[in-house]
Amino acid sequence: MRAHRSPARSRWFGPVELTTPPVINPGSNNRPTEHDDGRAIIEVIFLAVLILIPVVYILISLIRLQATTFAVTQAARDAGRAIDSAPTIADGIDRAQQIAAIDLADQNVAAASITLQFIAPGTECTSANQITPTLEPGAAYDLCVTAVVTLPGVPTVLTGDHNTVTGVYSIRISELREGR
């Protein structure tokens, strides 16, 4: 004969305890009596707004920074190509400034905030390292395009011209350059 097991004990999951059902208020559409109705939704909305606003601001700032970085990189490349294909260096610098302004305007960066500098290859883009560009065959120099990054919601009084992004393009004047 087999031993009878109690229904309160389960063979695989351990003891099962019987609980009492929640108290039902007779006049409340058979819902349990709880005084927390709707508060969870308010808390979730409050926390979502509290977290969402800074996250959106950081996202917009990063997108703005990326757009400016892309703009100066594109401007440096296009300006360098314009100088390399120009008949004279003065004409090339004028073309480079115009093309850089167009590339920055394409990404909504103020063209007034750009600077073009010519430096020795591999050096830092500072005013101390500037050189005079030339179209002589075999000449090599780097073109630096620098623009000021404007962050949304931050006044220029606080940031000034300190938030800059620089794009660099290396120019090598070919020995077989046309128009020599």
Backbone torsions as a table, in degrees:
resi	resn	phi	psi	omega
1	MET	NA	145.2	-175.8
2	ARG	-92.5	144.5	179.1
3	ALA	-78.4	141.4	-179.4
4	HIS	-85.9	129.7	178.5
5	ARG	-96.9	147.9	178.4
6	SER	-73.9	140.3	179.8
7	PRO	-68.8	-16.2	-179.3
8	ALA	-78.1	-13.7	179.6
9	ARG	-108.0	137.5	178.5
10	SER	-108.2	144.6	-176.5
11	ARG	-70.1	-37.8	-174.0
12	TRP	-103.9	-28.0	-170.6
13	PHE	-109.0	8.8	-180.0
14	GLY	84.5	-171.3	-176.5
15	PRO	-69.2	142.5	176.6
16	VAL	-110.6	125.8	-179.7
17	GLU	-100.8	137.9	177.1
18	LEU	-82.4	135.1	179.6
19	THR	-114.3	160.8	177.9
20	THR	-90.7	142.3	179.8
21	PRO	-69.2	156.7	179.4
22	PRO	-64.2	152.3	-179.3
23	VAL	-74.6	131.1	-178.5
24	ILE	-103.3	129.7	174.9
25	ASN	-79.8	129.9	-174.9
26	PRO	-63.3	-27.6	-176.3
27	GLY	-104.5	22.0	-174.1
28	SER	-122.3	40.0	177.8
29	ASN	56.1	36.2	177.1
30	ASN	56.0	37.8	175.6
31	ARG	-103.5	147.0	178.1
32	PRO	-62.0	151.5	-179.4
33	THR	-82.1	105.5	175.5
34	GLU	-136.2	144.2	-177.3
35	HIS	-105.1	20.0	-176.2
36	ASP	-112.4	21.8	-176.8
37	ASP	-64.8	121.5	173.6
38	GLY	88.6	-10.4	-177.2
39	ARG	-72.7	-32.7	-179.3
40	ALA	-64.0	-37.7	179.3
41	ILE	-65.1	-42.4	179.0
42	ILE	-63.9	-42.1	179.7
43	GLU	-65.4	-41.1	179.5
44	VAL	-65.4	-43.8	179.3
45	ILE	-64.1	-43.9	179.4
46	PHE	-61.1	-47.6	179.7
47	LEU	-67.1	-36.7	179.0
48	ALA	-63.4	-43.9	178.6
49	VAL	-67.2	-40.9	-179.4
50	LEU	-63.0	-35.2	179.7
51	ILE	-88.6	-34.6	-173.9
52	LEU	-68.5	-39.0	-176.7
53	ILE	-62.7	-50.2	177.1
54	PRO	-64.2	-35.5	179.9
55	VAL	-65.5	-42.3	178.9
56	VAL	-65.3	-40.6	178.6
57	TYR	-63.1	-45.1	179.1
58	ILE	-63.0	-40.8	179.2
59	LEU	-63.2	-44.6	179.4
60	ILE	-64.5	-40.1	178.3
61	SER	-63.8	-42.4	178.7
62	LEU	-66.1	-38.0	177.3
63	ILE	-64.7	-40.4	179.1
64	ARG	-64.5	-42.2	178.8
65	LEU	-64.4	-42.1	179.1
66	GLN	-66.0	-39.2	179.2
67	ALA	-65.0	-40.6	178.6
68	THR	-67.4	-40.0	178.0
69	THR	-62.8	-44.4	177.8
70	PHE	-63.1	-39.9	-178.0
71	ALA	-64.4	-44.8	-178.4
72	VAL	-71.5	-33.2	177.4
73	THR	-65.7	-44.8	177.9
74	GLN	-65.8	-40.4	-180.0
75	ALA	-64.5	-40.8	179.4
76	ALA	-64.7	-42.6	-179.8
77	ARG	-65.4	-47.9	-179.0
78	ASP	-67.1	-38.7	178.8
79	ALA	-66.5	-39.7	177.8
80	GLY	-63.6	-40.2	177.8
81	ARG	-67.8	-34.7	178.6
82	ALA	-67.3	-38.5	178.5
83	ILE	-67.2	-42.5	-178.1
84	ASP	-63.9	-31.2	-177.2
85	SER	-97.5	2.1	-177.4
86	ALA	-79.6	150.9	178.7
87	PRO	-72.2	-32.5	177.2
88	THR	-132.6	161.0	-178.6
89	ILE	-69.1	-35.9	178.5
90	ALA	-64.2	-43.2	177.1
91	ASP	-64.4	-39.1	179.1
92	GLY	-64.7	-40.3	178.7
93	ILE	-67.3	-40.4	176.8
94	ASP	-61.8	-45.2	177.9
95	ARG	-62.5	-41.2	-178.7
96	ALA	-62.5	-41.6	179.0
97	GLN	-65.9	-41.0	179.0
98	GLN	-66.3	-43.1	-179.1
99	ILE	-67.7	-38.9	177.9
100	ALA	-63.4	-40.0	178.0
101	ALA	-64.0	-38.7	178.6
102	ILE	-66.6	-43.9	-180.0
103	ASP	-64.1	-38.4	178.7
104	LEU	-71.7	-38.2	178.1
105	ALA	-64.1	-30.1	178.1
106	ASP	-61.4	-29.8	179.3
107	GLN	-105.9	18.2	178.6
108	ASN	59.7	41.0	174.0
109	VAL	-106.0	135.3	-177.7
110	ALA	-63.8	125.7	-178.3
111	ALA	-70.3	-21.2	179.5
112	ALA	-70.5	-16.7	-175.6
113	SER	-94.6	10.1	-176.8
114	ILE	-98.1	151.7	171.3
115	THR	-134.4	142.6	175.2
116	LEU	-112.3	130.2	178.4
117	GLN	-133.4	145.6	175.4
118	PHE	-111.0	126.2	-176.6
119	ILE	-131.0	164.7	175.6
120	ALA	-66.2	148.1	-178.3
121	PRO	-58.3	132.2	175.0
122	GLY	83.3	3.4	179.4
123	THR	-98.9	170.0	179.8
124	GLU	-72.1	152.5	-180.0
125	CYS	-84.8	71.6	176.9
126	THR	-122.1	163.4	-178.2
127	SER	-68.8	-20.3	179.1
128	ALA	-71.2	-22.7	-176.1
129	ASN	-99.8	11.2	-176.0
130	GLN	-69.7	143.8	176.0
131	ILE	-129.3	168.3	176.7
132	THR	-91.1	123.4	-178.8
133	PRO	-73.7	155.6	178.6
134	THR	-145.7	160.1	176.9
135	LEU	-107.7	20.5	177.7
136	GLU	-66.7	139.7	178.5
137	PRO	-58.0	134.0	-179.9
138	GLY	90.2	-5.7	179.5
139	ALA	-68.8	144.2	178.7
140	ALA	-139.3	132.6	176.4
141	TYR	-159.7	165.5	178.7
142	ASP	-106.6	145.4	175.5
143	LEU	-108.6	123.1	178.5
144	CYS	-107.1	126.5	173.0
145	VAL	-112.3	119.4	-177.0
146	THR	-118.0	135.4	178.2
147	ALA	-134.4	151.4	178.3
148	VAL	-86.4	131.7	178.2
149	VAL	-89.4	127.9	175.0
150	THR	-105.0	123.8	178.8
151	LEU	-94.5	139.3	-178.2
152	PRO	-66.8	134.1	176.1
153	GLY	83.1	-1.6	178.6
154	VAL	-108.7	120.8	-178.5
155	PRO	-67.2	148.8	179.9
156	THR	-65.1	-24.2	178.4
157	VAL	-60.5	-35.9	-179.3
158	LEU	-79.4	-37.5	-175.0
159	THR	-96.9	-35.9	-178.9
160	GLY	61.2	-137.2	179.8
161	ASP	-103.0	22.4	-174.6
162	HIS	-83.9	-25.2	-179.7
163	ASN	-92.2	91.5	-177.8
164	THR	-120.7	155.5	175.9
165	VAL	-127.5	138.2	-176.5
166	THR	-124.6	134.8	173.1
167	GLY	-112.2	137.7	-176.7
168	VAL	-122.5	136.8	176.1
169	TYR	-133.4	130.4	180.0
170	SER	-88.4	127.9	-180.0
171	ILE	-108.9	129.5	175.2
172	ARG	-127.8	115.9	-179.5
173	ILE	-80.0	122.9	-174.0
174	SER	-73.0	151.3	174.3
175	GLU	-68.0	-26.0	-177.1
176	LEU	-102.2	29.8	-177.6
177	ARG	-62.5	138.5	179.0
178	GLU	-73.0	147.2	174.0
179	GLY	85.1	15.5	178.1
180	ARG	-78.1	NA	NA
